[in-house]
């Protein structure tokens, strides 16, 4: 009987063992795609296998349990996920969230409950449901959380499910947990399908209509993909006019770059161009962000290939095409594109990152700030063939 099997491959920054603890060497970097996990029945995973990929931590959903790798908080020896298991013994549906310190919590997006990592410096840590007080903002207004995102400037955005759905922005996570009123609240009559955060902005993909709305810090208007005005200030969720009328399927965000994939499989990006060197170098995204002079840029991948998915790190961009090819752009300084030790960046070109074996298909892609993870799916009678440390593929620059 044929069964679906999967494996997770990763490349990039691994100093904290967030990709593969056993290979946290070579200054903490993996320079080629390396198998870090097998999943016996990958189709049993209801949502995404890679639940989150943060600066120092990664969480993987095997369909049976959650696996944490790397460092969160004070680095307990064991993190228990017992509180995040449903009555049927399967992991809850929802999303993990965190910051540079690692995983901070989990949102059960069906019940609207927050579970926080209880880290008191002991060897064991676990997730416990957070209980708001009756006069705190959410209970007082009858709202439950449906989505949550943490921006690089530590602002937190939530969307709510209630009689009057809303978008709420808090100055930080602690403000939300303490029950304070948000600094901004907006109505959300279109519903929310997806919510992502960059360094200073948030992007929302509507549920009833596939409209993109952005809002955030006025000091970085290019991250909004639009020009703020008196009628539509930076802080107000506003449709990106350049994408108005385009049926958007997916959105993604990195530190200084945002992206959207349309139903027609086109890739659009917008972001902030670094005018001065950051950390001794200019942004690897400068070339594509300066390519048209527009707020939003339509990106061509390998002579017009259709785009299925996109993921963004701090300085790298990864695209999965409809044909199943994996292409990358930007920095490989930490091995995040899997191009080996000698390639530091793609030098403004697109590079094919990985070639699947016969019978394999890339199920999903994900990026951490300095890493890339892919989930492969295959049908097999026996066990998955264990991959070598290197993919066996030598990437080359696209013409």
PyMOL commands that set and color helices and strands:
alter all, ss='L'
color gray80, all
select helices_A, chain A and resi 21-23+26-28+42-44+82-84+137-141+173-177+218-224+241-243+286-289
alter helices_A, ss='H'
color red, helices_A
select strands_A, chain A and resi 3-13+29-39+50-53+57-61+66-70+78-80+94-99+102-108+113-118+124-129+144-150+156-161+166-170+184-187+192-197+201-206+212-216+238-239+248-253+257-262+267-271+297-299+307-312+316-321+326-330+351-354+360-368+371-380
alter strands_A, ss='S'
color yellow, strands_A
deselect
rebuild
show_as cartoon
